[in-house]
Amino acid sequence: MPLSDAIPALLVLADGTTYRGWSFGATGTTIGEVVFNTGMTGYQEVLTDPSYRGQIVVFTYPELGNTGVNSEDEESTRPQVQGAIARNICHKPSNWRSTQSLPDYLKQHQVPGIYGIDTRALTRKIRTVGAINGGISTSILDEVELLERVQAAPNMTGLNLVGEVTTPDVYEWSDPTAPAWEFNQDGVANAAASFTVVALDFGVKRNILRRLASYGCRIIVVPAHTSPEEILSYNPDGIFLSNGPGDPAAVTEGIATTKALLESQKPIFGICMGHQILGHALGAETYKLKFGHRGLNQPAGLQQRIEITSQNHSFAIDPDSLPAAVVEISHLNLNDRTVAGVRHKSLPIFSVQYHPEASPGPHDADYLFAQFVQAMQAAKQTATAGLR
């Protein structure tokens, strides 16, 4: 697009820092927490990940939109970010799967973006001061006026955004395109559905559900406010706690539900927000990271095992708050030693802070889905033996 046809846009951070660029996507004004993602691929999955609700994402890769967008790569029904920031934008994508350009896609879903700014300088700024509220606007080009709007917005700490992204209704997951996504051909995946899993939806990504189904799970997805009694009424073999946006400590209903579900002693597996909520249910606390972890190459591991993982989170479990008598750390983020995984010492309950389903990202941690299935298999065998 010639710059003569481009619409001016303004980005203002809560500390008064300003950047002027050009609009892509929708016009108007949007405000959210400005964070950065270091992935070189997967922009569509990032934009549609419900965990990014309430956030404006800076993409550090220098050009966005080369491969366009398509319905298969969506992690939810629409973009979930408040806005997008890029160095450069491709308006004419080239990919056999593309059905729409990225600017047209964001415009269709009323998501503003700004490009033509120094994203390297912006990322360095966030690394220095931490994630910070900001606003993008094509209608408010006065820096002072937009700054006032940004400074009036709530901070992410204490914010419960789960209600904005959870499913309104119970549904059973099915995906006719699932075989096309299968990368595990070793005989473990593609199993016939033999386990019922209730997934508590705090903002679940579609590829998590695909991976569970691939490992032989029938998945019933329920709203985040579903009671423990209703969850257990489905007689699940296991319970899954999904990813999601906002401050986990503010999701008090989900924490209370998970705490009650612990008493069932059924296998429980949590990812990202689900990991943090499980931590709270077990008696731990969480805290906000300075600028979070968002990218595709975060190393995690413990005891000589290392996985390269996809991560997207602002909060982490405080290791000193974990009840050491019943819970142990299973993984650490090897960049900053924050807690990346926990497991119960006697019950089939575990969680990870990162995203083993990838999409985008590496498949190193896919074994965790098999581990969940093995826990359900063992619990089922134990229950069967007890009836004899």
N, C-alpha and C positions, 0 to 999 in steps of 0.2 A: 504494500500500500504506500503510495507517495505521501511524504510527510505533509504535503499541502492539503491532503484530504484527512489527515489524522486529527483527532479531537484531543485537545490538551487535557491533562489530568494532573492532580496534585496528591502527593502522599505526605502526610504530617504525622510524626511520632509524638507521643505524649510529653516528651522532654523538649519539644519545640523544633526538633530537627526536621527539615523539609527536603523533599525531592520533587522535581518537576519532570514529567514525562508525557507519555501519550496513552490514550485509552485503548483497551481492547476488551472485548466482551460487552457487558451492559454499561450504560451510562448511569449517572446518579452518584450517590454517596453510600459508602459502607464503612463500618467501624468494627474492629476486632483486635485480638492479640496478634502481633506480628511475630512470626517464627520462620525459621528457614529449614529447607529440606535439601540434603546434599546428594540425593540420588541422580544418576545420569539418565535413567529411564523411568517409565511408569508414571508420568505426570497425570494421566487420566485416572489411574487407580488412587493416586494421592488426592486429587480433587474430589473424588466421590467417596472417600473414606469418612464415615460418620465421626471418627475420632477427631477430625479437624474442625468440627462444628465450633463456631465462635472465633475462628482464627483466620488470619490473612497469611498466606504462605508465600515466602520468598523462595524461588527456585534458583539454586546456585549454578545449575547447568546453563550455559550462555544462550541457548536458543530453545524455545518451547513451541510445540505444535507441529513438528516436522511430519509426524505420522498421523496427524488428525485425531479423530475420535471414532469409536464404534461402540455399539451396545454391549458387546461381549466383555469388554474390559471395565465396565462399571462395577464398582464395589457396593453400590446402592442405587436407588432409582434416579438420583440426580446429583449434581455437585453439592457438596456439603460445606465447603469453605465459605468464609465471608468475602474473600477476595483473593486475587493472585497477583504476584509481582514477578516480572521477568526482565532480563536484559534485552532480549530480542524475541520477536514473534514471527512464526511462519504462517502466512495467510493462505498459502496454496500447498496443502500437504500432499505427500506422495507415498501412498501405501495401499496395497491391494485390499486391506480390511477397512480402510477409512470410508466413512459415510458422511463426514461433516468436518469442517475446520474447527479448530479449538476456539477461535474468537466467536464464530457463529454459535457454537455449543454453549459457551458461557453467556452470550447474549440471549439465547433462547431461554436460559434458566435464570436470568436476571442476576448474574454474578459479575461485578465489576473487576477489571484488572488494569494494571498500569505497566507499561514497558518503556524502554529507552532510558532507564536510570542505571546507576552504577550498583549492581547487586552485590559485587564484591565488597564495596565500602559499606553497604547496608548490613551485610552479614557480619562483617568485622564489628560494626556498631552493636549488633545484637549480642555477639559474643562478649563484648565489653560490659554493656549495661544490663544484659539479660533480655528475655522476651519482654516486649513492651507494647502497650496499646497503640494503635495507629488508625488512621483513616485515609481512604482513597476517595477522591471526588472529582467529577467533571462539572458539577454544578456549583460547588463552593471552591473557588480558586483563590480566595483570600485566606492567607495562612493563619491569621489570628482567629478568624471565625471557625475554621475547621479544627484548629487546636482546642478551642472551647468545647466543641462537640466531642472530641476524643477524650479530653480530660474528665468529662462528665460520665463517660462509659464505665461500667463495673469492671473490676479486675477478675482474672480467671480464678484466683484463689477464692474459695467459698462458693463458686458458681456450679450449680447443678444443671447440666444441659441434657441429661439423659432423656427427659420427657420430650425433647424436641426431635429425637431420632429413633426412639424405640417404636416397635410395631404397635399399632393400635389394636390389633386382633391376633388371636392365636392362629397359626398356620403350620402345615406340614411342608417342609422344604422339598422341592423337586426342581431339577434342572435338566432339561433335555439336551443341553450342550455339554454336560459334564464329561462324557467320554473324550471330547476333543481337548479337554484340559489335562487329562491324565498323563503324568510323567513317570509314575511308579509302575513298572511292569514286572516286578519281582515276585508277584503272586500274593503279596500282602494286600495290595489295593484291589479294587474292583470286586470285593467280596459281596456276597448276597447279604442284604440287610438282616442282621441277626441281633442287633442291640437297639433299644429305644433310648434316645438321648433327649432330654428337655434342655433347650438352649435358652437361657435367660438373656434377653436382648437389651443390652445397654447401648447398642449402636453397632450391631454385628456386621462384619464384612462378608460378602457373598463367598469369597474363596475359603473362608473358615468352614462354612457349611458344606462346600464342595469336598473339602478334605475329609471331614467327618463322614460324609456319605460314601466317599471313596473307600474308607476303611470299614464299611459294613454297618453304618449307623442309619437308623430311621430317626429323623430329626423333627421334633416338635418345637417350634419357636414360640415363645410366650413373651408378653409385654413385661417390662421391667418391674411393674407394680404387682405382678402376679403373686399370690400368697403361697407360702410353703405348702399348705394343704392342697391347693389346686395343682401345684407342680407334682407333688407326690401321688396325686390321684391318677396320673398317667402311668403309674407304676414303672418309672424309668429305670433302666439299668445303670444310667449315669446322668450327671448334671453338668452342663457346660455354662460357664460364666464368660460373657463376651467382652470384647473391647468396647470403648465408648469415649465420649468427650467430657471435658470439665474436670472439676475437683472431686476425686473419689470420696473424700471425707464428707462431702455434701450429699452423697447418695445414701442417705440414712436408711431409707426403706430397703434398698438393695442389700445393705450391710446386715440389717436385721433379718431379712429373708435368708441370706446365706448362713448366718449364724444358726438359725433354726434348722436349716438343711444339713448342717454338720452333724446334728444328732441322729440323722437317718443312717449315717455311716456308709452312704452310697458313694461310689467313686465320683469325685468332683475335679474338673479341669478348668482352669481359668487362664485367659490371655489378656494382657495389657490392663485395661480397666478392671476386668474380671480378676486379675492377679492382685490388684490393689484392694479391691473390695474383699477378696478372700483374706488378705492380710489383716484388714480391719476386723473382719468377723472372727479371726483367730486371736485378736487382742493387740495387734500392732498398730502403728501410726504411719501416716505418709507425710511427705513434705514436697514442696515445689522445687524443681531443679532450676538453675539459673537460666539456661536456654534450651533444656530438654535434649532428647535424642531423636533425630529424624533423618533417616537415611537407610541405605541398603547394605552397608558393610561394617556393622558394629560387631566387634568380637565379643563373644560371651562364652563362659565356661567355668570349670572348676576341676581340680584334680586331674590334670594332664589332658583334659578334653576341651577342645576349642571349636566353637561353631561361629560362622559368619552369619549374622542375622539382620533381618529387617526390623527397624524400630521406629516408633512414633509415640512419644509420651512426654508429658511435662512434669509428672509427679513420680516419686519413687517411695518404696517402703523404707522406713528407718530401721536399719539392722539392729540397733540397740533396743528397739521396742518389741522385737520378736520374742515370743515366749519360748525360750530355748529348751524347756522341758518337753515340748510337744512338736516344735517346728524346727527345721534346719534349712539353711541356705543351700540350694542346689546349683545355682549359677550366679556369677557376677559379671557385670559389664567390665570387660578388661581394659577399657579406656579410662574409666574413673572409679572402678571398684564399687559402683552402686549395685544394689540387689537386683538381679535379673531373673531369679527363680527361687521358689521355696517348695518344700514338700513336708507333709505331716509325717512324723516318725512312726506312727502305728496304723494310720488309716490311709486308704487309697485316695489321697487328696493332694493335688499339686498344681502349680501355676507357674507361668513365665511372664516376664515383663515385655518380651519381644514378640514378634509375629512369625511363628513357625509355618504358617500358611503362605508366607511370602506375598506375592501379588501386589507390588513387584518385590523381587529380591531372591536370594539364594534358597536352596531347598535343604540346607544342612540339618535343620531342626525338625524336618517332617516326621522323624521317628517319634516325636511326642504324641502324635495322633495314634500311632500303634501302641504306645505305652498306655494311653487312655483305654483303648480297646482291650488290652491285656488285663488291665485292672478290672474292667467290667466282666471279662471272661472269668477271672479268678473269683470275683464276688458272686457270680452266678453259680459257679461250681460249688462254692462254699454253702450257698443257700440251698442248693439241691441236695448236697450231702446231709445238711441239717434236717431235711424232711424225711430222710430214710430211717 
